[in-house]
């Protein structure tokens, strides 16, 4: 029983470390991009019109969260990622 508890706590700790790492690294990337002139006028031109679509996607996800179970949602997202990956490979 103690081995099982240790395994679960280890998975939980690794998950938290993973989330913290990606949160910090993503913020570093966002801060470094302007310094390296990675954000051009094209980025801003495409970013602002996409904000309503991002907001609509967020609202759709939060409203569907009550209707769709977590495993079904994960399978749907995985399916969409696979489809996008195949299309990306096919376009090369």
Secondary structure, DSSP 4 states (H G I P E B T S, - for coil): -HHHHHHHHHHHHHHHHHHHHHHHHHHHHHHHHHHTT---HHHHHHHHHHHHHHHHHHHHHHHHTTTS-HHHHHHHHHHHHHHHHHHHHHH-
